Every structure is written in C-alpha cells, then in structure tokens.
C-alpha cells in the first residue's frame, strides 16, 4: 500500500503541477473556453490511461503461469528503467521546474495561442498516466495484497490531485526540490525491490538459473498476510528466502542510487569580479 501511495503521489504531482499551472494561466488570462477544452482533454487522457492499465492487468492475468512470470519480469524491468530516469531527471531539474513551466506557458500565451497549453496539459497527463500504469502493474505484481495496493494508489492520486488544485487556486507553495528528493528516496527503495523481484520472477519463468543459493531464511519475519510481510516484500522486494542473485541485484541498485539522491547538490559560486571598480555579483547555480 505504501509503495503504491508514493508512486501515485509522485507521478500524480508531476502531472498535476503542469495541469495546475496551465489552468491558472488560462483562468488569469480570461480564457474559460480554453480552460473547458483543457479539462475535457485531461479527462479523456485519464480515461485512456485507466483503460491501458486495466487492459494490461486483464491481459497478464489471462496468460499461463510461466508467461505471467515472464511478463512480470519485463514490466518490472521497464518500471525500474522509468523510475531511475525519473529520479535522475528530477534530481537535476526539480528546483527550477515550476519556473520553467510558467515561462513556457507565458511564452505560448504571448504567441496568441492556447492550444499549446492545452496540448501541454493533456500530454503531461498521458505521459504520467502511462508511466503510472507500468509502475502500478509492477507494484501490484510484487504486492501481497492487490486491495491494499489499489487503496494506496488511489489515495496517492487523490492527494496529488488536491495539490494540483491548490496550485491552480494559488493556495499551495510546494518546495519541489525537497518534495522530489524525499519521494525519490522512497522510490529508490521501491525500485530496488523491483530489481530483486525481477530476478525472482525471471527464475520462475525459467530465464535465469544462476545465483539461486539461499542467503538467509526470513520466514520467521515474513509471515504471509502480515503487515511486516507487506512492508518487507511489497516495498523492499525481499522474499522470505532470498537467494544470491536477488540480494546482489538489490544492493547493487540500492546503494549507488541512495547515495545519488541523498547527496547534497553542489553549489558553485565565484568571487565577485570587479569591472570598472564596481563588483558584479555572480549568483550561485545548482547542478
């Protein structure tokens, strides 16, 4: 439940941020016609994403067991790649993301067209929705309880929608750099768990046979149906009896990515140069 909540919140906030900024610009510029079109486009995009998620789930459920395990491996690997790219991109761009979006929106309106803004909002929802569908399918497959995972996903998306509405109404000032760093740390844990799960399902599918020596017996801790089992297996991706390749994959992903996300961003500053006797201030820039 917790991992799907974070995924729904993180992905939802990215989409809601763009939609909220675009909606605020259109409302401020007195364009209710364009605003109605944007909301209609967003609703259609959400419906398409839901249809894709349901279709993926139904299709995977209808496959033979070995093929289900293979599909779970492929979906899990795709989710890990997407999560990793998203974490790295946000690490570099989160601080100036809201300002860049506002600049892009202002430029589009200055050019005399609102269609670019509407397209920006709809495409943002489609992109985040498709990513969420892949993440959620992987998380549902790894979760011990589909109901709990579903509740977590819905709660995360609802909270994200509330944040987007607050941005639209001007009542929320979100520190994006801090928000995406904190959620990034949780997503690294989720992604590391997906890596371990991918190795587990790849073995079940008959794709991997190496590294199957048991490392430790966690059966005493991970009891089926328990809260601890949902946390350790669902979030961390560790099985009751993890094997070498699962633990190795988990650690090789977790450690460097945790360091990457948690490491403070460097601030580069230069001494103020003097030109014609007057100091010129050089602002610190973030990398």
C-alpha positions in Angstrom: 0.0 0.0 0.0 2.7 2.5 0.9 4.7 1.9 -2.2 1.7 2.4 -4.5 0.7 5.5 -2.5 4.2 7.0 -3.1 4.1 6.1 -6.8 0.6 7.6 -7.2 1.6 10.7 -5.3 4.8 11.3 -7.1 3.5 10.7 -10.6 0.3 12.5 -9.8 2.1 15.6 -8.6 4.2 15.8 -11.7 1.1 15.7 -13.9 -1.0 17.9 -11.5 1.8 20.5 -11.4 1.6 21.1 -15.2 -2.2 21.0 -15.3 -2.5 23.3 -12.3 -0.1 25.9 -13.8 -1.7 25.8 -17.2 -5.2 26.1 -15.7 -4.1 29.0 -13.5 -2.6 30.8 -16.6 -5.8 30.3 -18.6 -8.0 31.5 -15.8 -5.9 34.6 -15.2 -6.0 35.4 -18.9 -9.8 35.1 -19.0 -9.9 32.1 -21.3 -12.8 30.0 -20.0 -13.3 28.4 -23.4 -9.7 27.1 -23.5 -10.0 26.1 -19.8 -13.0 23.9 -20.6 -11.2 22.3 -23.5 -8.2 21.6 -21.3 -10.3 19.9 -18.6 -12.1 17.8 -21.3 -8.7 16.8 -22.8 -7.4 15.9 -19.3 -10.5 13.8 -18.6 -10.1 11.9 -21.9 -6.4 11.4 -21.1 -7.2 10.0 -17.7 -9.8 7.6 -19.2 -7.2 6.4 -21.8 -4.6 5.7 -19.1 -7.1 3.8 -17.0 -8.1 1.7 -20.0 -4.5 0.9 -20.7 -3.9 -0.1 -17.0 -7.0 -2.3 -17.0 -6.0 -3.9 -20.3 -2.5 -4.7 -19.1 -3.9 -6.3 -15.9 -6.5 -8.4 -17.7 -4.0 -9.5 -20.4 -1.4 -10.5 -17.8 -4.0 -12.4 -15.8 -5.0 -14.5 -18.8 -1.5 -15.8 -19.6 -0.2 -19.2 -18.5 1.8 -19.1 -15.3 5.3 -19.2 -16.8 4.3 -16.4 -19.3 2.9 -14.4 -16.5 6.2 -14.6 -14.6 8.0 -13.6 -17.8 5.6 -10.6 -18.4 6.1 -9.5 -14.7 9.8 -9.6 -15.3 9.6 -7.4 -18.4 7.1 -5.0 -16.8 9.2 -4.8 -13.6 12.4 -4.1 -15.6 10.6 -1.4 -17.6 9.4 0.2 -14.4 12.9 0.2 -12.9 14.2 2.0 -16.0 11.4 4.5 -15.9 11.8 5.2 -12.1 15.6 5.6 -12.5 15.3 8.0 -15.4 12.6 10.0 -13.5 14.7 10.2 -10.3 17.8 11.3 -12.2 15.9 13.9 -14.3 14.1 15.3 -11.3 17.4 15.5 -9.3 18.7 17.9 -12.0 15.6 19.9 -12.8 13.2 19.9 -9.8 14.5 23.2 -8.4 13.6 25.2 -11.5 10.7 23.1 -12.8 7.9 25.3 -11.7 9.6 28.4 -13.1 10.4 26.7 -16.4 6.7 25.6 -16.8 5.4 29.1 -16.0 7.9 30.6 -18.6 6.8 28.1 -21.2 3.1 28.8 -20.5 3.7 32.6 -20.7 5.5 32.2 -24.0 2.7 30.2 -25.5 0.1 32.7 -24.5 2.2 35.6 -25.7 2.3 33.9 -29.1 -1.5 34.2 -29.2 -2.5 30.5 -28.9 -3.8 28.5 -26.0 -3.7 25.2 -27.9 -0.1 24.7 -27.0 -1.0 25.0 -23.3 -3.9 22.6 -23.7 -1.6 20.1 -25.5 1.0 20.5 -22.8 -1.5 19.6 -20.1 -3.0 16.6 -22.0 0.3 15.2 -22.9 1.6 15.5 -19.4 -1.4 13.5 -18.1 -0.9 10.9 -20.8 2.8 10.6 -20.1 2.5 10.4 -16.3 -0.6 8.1 -16.7 1.2 5.6 -18.9 4.2 5.6 -16.6 1.9 5.1 -13.6 0.2 2.2 -15.3 3.5 0.4 -15.7 4.7 1.2 -12.2 1.4 0.1 -10.7 1.3 -3.2 -12.6 4.8 -4.0 -11.4 3.9 -2.9 -7.8 0.7 -4.9 -7.9 2.5 -8.0 -9.0 5.1 -7.6 -6.2 2.5 -6.8 -3.6 1.0 -9.4 -1.3 -2.4 -7.7 -1.4 -4.0 -6.2 -4.5 -6.7 -4.5 -2.4 -4.1 -2.7 -0.2 -2.0 -1.7 -3.3 -5.1 -0.4 -5.0 -6.1 1.7 -2.0 -2.6 3.1 -1.7 -2.6 4.1 -5.4 -6.0 5.8 -5.2 -5.0 7.7 -2.1 -1.8 8.9 -3.7 -3.5 10.1 -6.8 -6.2 11.9 -4.7 -3.6 13.7 -2.6 -1.8 14.7 -5.8 -5.0 16.0 -7.3 -5.5 18.1 -4.2 -2.0 19.5 -4.5 -2.7 20.3 -8.2 -6.0 22.1 -7.3 -4.1 24.1 -4.6 -1.5 25.2 -7.2 -4.4 26.1 -9.5 -6.1 28.2 -6.8 -2.8 29.7 -5.7 -3.0 28.3 -2.2 -0.1 25.9 -2.2 3.6 26.7 -2.5 5.4 23.4 -2.8 9.2 23.1 -2.4 9.6 20.8 -5.4 13.3 20.1 -4.8 12.7 18.9 -1.3 9.5 17.0 -2.2 11.1 15.1 -5.1 14.2 14.3 -3.1 12.1 12.8 -0.2 9.9 10.8 -2.6 12.9 9.9 -4.6 14.5 8.2 -1.6 11.3 6.1 -1.2 11.2 5.3 -4.9 14.8 4.1 -4.8 13.7 1.5 -2.2 10.7 0.6 -4.4 12.9 0.3 -7.5 15.5 -1.8 -5.7 12.7 -4.1 -4.6 11.5 -4.4 -8.2 15.0 -5.3 -9.2 15.0 -8.2 -6.7 11.5 -9.2 -7.8 12.6 -9.2 -11.4 15.3 -11.7 -10.7 12.8 -13.8 -8.7 10.2 -13.8 -11.5 12.9 -14.4 -14.2 13.9 -17.6 -12.3 10.2 -18.6 -12.0 9.9 -18.1 -15.8 12.9 -20.3 -16.4 15.0 -17.4 -17.8 17.7 -17.4 -15.0 19.2 -20.4 -13.2 22.4 -18.9 -11.7 22.8 -17.5 -8.2 20.0 -19.5 -6.7 21.7 -20.3 -3.4 19.7 -19.2 -0.4 21.4 -16.3 1.5 19.2 -16.2 4.6 15.9 -17.6 5.9 13.5 -14.7 6.7 10.5 -17.0 7.1 10.2 -16.2 10.8 9.9 -12.5 9.9 7.9 -12.5 6.7 4.6 -14.3 7.6 2.1 -14.4 4.7 -0.6 -11.8 5.1 1.2 -9.9 7.8 2.0 -6.2 7.8 5.7 -6.9 8.1 5.5 -9.2 5.0 3.7 -6.5 3.1 6.4 -4.0 4.0 9.5 -6.2 3.5 8.2 -8.0 0.4 6.0 -5.3 -1.1 8.3 -2.3 -0.5 11.7 -3.7 -0.2 11.1 -6.6 -2.6 12.8 -9.2 -0.4 11.4 -12.7 -0.4 11.1 -14.9 2.7 14.1 -16.9 1.4 16.2 -14.5 -0.8 18.8 -16.0 -3.0 22.2 -14.6 -4.0 21.2 -13.0 -7.3 18.2 -11.2 -5.7 20.3 -9.8 -2.9 23.1 -8.8 -5.2 20.8 -7.0 -7.6 19.0 -5.3 -4.7 22.3 -4.0 -3.2 23.9 -3.0 -6.5 20.9 -0.8 -7.3 20.0 0.5 -3.8 23.4 1.7 -2.6 24.6 3.9 -5.5 21.1 5.3 -6.1 20.6 6.2 -2.5 23.9 8.0 -2.5 23.0 9.8 -5.7 19.6 11.0 -4.3 20.7 11.8 -0.8 24.0 13.5 -1.7 23.6 17.3 -1.3 23.6 19.1 -4.6 26.8 21.1 -5.1 26.6 24.9 -5.2 29.1 26.6 -7.3 29.9 30.2 -6.5 32.5 32.6 -7.9 34.2 35.5 -6.3 32.6 38.8 -7.5 34.7 40.1 -10.3 35.5 43.8 -10.4 34.8 45.7 -13.6 35.4 49.5 -13.7 35.7 49.5 -9.9 32.3 48.0 -9.3 31.7 44.5 -8.1 29.5 42.3 -10.2 27.6 39.6 -8.2 27.5 36.1 -9.6 24.6 34.1 -8.3 25.2 30.5 -7.1 23.9 28.0 -9.5 22.7 24.5 -8.7 23.9 21.4 -10.5 
